[in-house]
Amino acid sequence: MICVRRARPDDAPGIAAVHVAAWRSAYAGILDEAYLAKLSETRLAAFYTRAILDRRDGHAVFVATAGGQDQPGDAPGPEAAIVGFASGGRARRRGLAEGEVETLYVLDDFRERAIGRRLMRAMAAHLRVIGCGSALVWVLAENPARYFYAHLGGKEAMTDMVTVAGRPVKQTAFTWPSIEALLSATAQVKES
Ligand SMILES: CC(C)(COP(=O)(O)OP(=O)(O)OC[C@H]1O[C@@H](n2cnc3c(N)ncnc32)[C@H](O)[C@@H]1OP(=O)(O)O)[C@@H](O)C(=O)NCCC(=O)NCCS
């Protein structure tokens, strides 16, 4: 069974492993290959430990876990493993929306199983709890994930340039002027 819950500090290594796998897959051809090759699970685990503990600006991290029976392969273990995560809080940049989904990553083998939708819903519910009436997410313009956000009703609000790994890349902000609209768009959960 897939579960979505608030992250605990001991989830940090699992989140870091998903970060590295998802970045190498999603950003191949978009970000610098040497940078992607050098991503360090150890350093990212330390980063996510701090992110989970630091609740300033309403920041929160959610994880999706899959039990052994959900894992691909012939001999899955019994342990639930982290297969996706999302994080965010009050928007880092004022003006576009009150709340921001800063990260959202699902392992390739677990895509199209409503995990991204459930993580977005967890974030939307959290943003509403901390008093945000609207939400935004930044996505690299070349990333097909932009169509996922459009599918959930996000509207393109602006584009700008951001430097990632020393390379300028275009990014697009998708916004939901009403947090209720994002909650509605993520309400139907179909799990397979
Ligand atoms: C984007 C991402 C999080 C989506 O997660 P997911 O678990 O595969 O998505 P879901 O299964 O919850 O999909 C929900 C709906 O969106 C649709 N969808 C998913 N990815 C889509 C895409 N790239 N384009 C268009 N629609 C998409 C699904 O078909 C589904 O539609 P339905 O409910 O009408 O059947 C996942 O593909 C991912 O991790 N991508 C790589 C990392 C990344 O780019 N993250 C975003 C960084 S800003």
The ligand as a Gaussian input file, in Angstrom:
#p B3LYP/6-31G(d) Opt

LIG

0 1
 C        5.623000      15.048000     -12.119000
 C        5.471000      13.832000     -11.202000
 C        5.694000      14.246000      -9.755000
 C        4.060000      13.254000     -11.371000
 O        3.915000      12.185000     -10.449000
 P        3.000000      10.916000     -10.739000
 O        2.909000      10.160000      -9.467000
 O        3.495000      10.180000     -11.931000
 O        1.606000      11.579000     -11.120000
 P        0.140000      11.003000     -10.819000
 O        0.121000       9.538000     -11.108000
 O       -0.307000      11.442000      -9.483000
 O       -0.664000      11.764000     -11.946000
 C       -1.857000      12.508000     -11.675000
 C       -2.456000      12.875000     -13.010000
 O       -1.505000      13.651000     -13.756000
 C       -1.202000      13.013000     -14.992000
 N        0.225000      13.215000     -15.254000
 C        1.269000      12.723000     -14.575000
 N        2.434000      13.167000     -15.113000
 C        2.068000      13.928000     -16.167000
 C        2.808000      14.662000     -17.129000
 N        4.163000      14.708000     -17.113000
 N        2.110000      15.359000     -18.072000
 C        0.749000      15.347000     -18.102000
 N        0.004000      14.671000     -17.187000
 C        0.661000      13.966000     -16.250000
 C       -1.541000      11.552000     -14.785000
 O       -1.807000      10.902000     -16.003000
 C       -2.764000      11.652000     -13.889000
 O       -3.877000      11.975000     -14.671000
 P       -5.361000      11.392000     -14.333000
 O       -5.570000      11.560000     -12.866000
 O       -6.265000      12.215000     -15.171000
 O       -5.317000       9.955000     -14.688000
 C        6.482000      12.717000     -11.609000
 O        6.336000      12.453000     -12.972000
 C        7.919000      13.059000     -11.309000
 O        8.399000      12.851000     -10.218000
 N        8.643000      13.561000     -12.315000
 C       10.074000      13.763000     -12.234000
 C       10.469000      14.786000     -11.229000
 C        9.958000      16.138000     -11.548000
 O       10.121000      16.624000     -12.659000
 N        9.339000      16.770000     -10.546000
 C        8.801000      18.098000     -10.657000
 C        9.836000      19.088000     -10.251000
 S        9.160000      20.735000     -10.297000

